[in-house]
């Protein structure tokens, strides 16, 4: 499969070179394409996008196969010591007992007293049960697959509702001085932000017949479906949330990232990309990434710098994204398209956007609500927040409009 992926990457790179050559040879004296040539170039771009999507699918397939091929146990190469003769048993939600009781609760309408007794360890104030730790880790991994920001941001877990984060607002400095003179004071100035815990939830329905089918992997189904729904809602909030009953997004007008470049018209130019790149201080550029909408990618693919070199560079190595000015490019449908007043592009180090998970995702089984239709409902909730802890570490491009603020 690795050979196939590399072949597709090479084919995609060749297609991109062919598209660039077509663009150069078919521009009119005014530097534009005819309607017919523009349609041809658009089809070439669509082929490039299709190859990129197929590469991602194969890479994901390879990851799954590699995971499934891992050994389920380690061979014994030495005589176990007396201390290891009896395996340690996990405590609370880590225990096998709790995990067994939890999934018995999921599959059975009538809960036995012994199951209820074990689940007391994970009883939530809202009447649900905290998921086993192992399953929660699986769900978090699945959330990261569905949510771009979780892959790039800093994610921390807390047992409390609010977390106060200290931050340095400004640094002190050194100074030259006369011999025997007093060293001048220059203190760092500190500030703090509070990250809370906003509630996010969803529920699904499963038929009684499917629940009774032992071949149906209910844990895998729930993890994937909940992760798909909640991952999409999280990502939307992490980009454009306003902080009211949801996280504060990177593009929020208040407490979001700083505006680095303001466009005077609804058109991204090579100069505006370079300006946004250098609006970010050098220490943050080392780990910076670009994030934008697919429509912005389409426009940027045609741009060149002053040395007549295309800013967009396709990736040739498996598992790596395309680049602009040697920094990775990612796309999200929740970054707005280019239009007046919109913040249309992000460039920065997203490790300075913090996601705080309130530990313990809660499940409830809804037996009676859908009983007449032969279904069982499962509801899950989680508490999460997100916020920029250092706005200067991420810059955004905004199109001038009635709601646009001035940029640097």
VENZIRA-V189676 format. One record per helix or strand of 3 or more residues. SS is the DSSP state (H for helix, E for strand). FROM is the first residue (numbers start at 0). TO is the last residue. Records with the same first field share a line. If there is no record, write none. Layout:
SS = FROM-TO + FROM-TO
This chain:
H = 1-24 + 34-67 + 81-83 + 91-93 + 95-106 + 112-121 + 132-145 + 147-151 + 207-211 + 217-239 + 269-278 + 281-284 + 293-299 + 349-351 + 370-372 + 390-392
E = 153-157 + 162-169 + 188-194 + 197-206 + 257-262 + 288-291 + 326-330 + 342-347 + 352-365 + 374-387 + 393-398
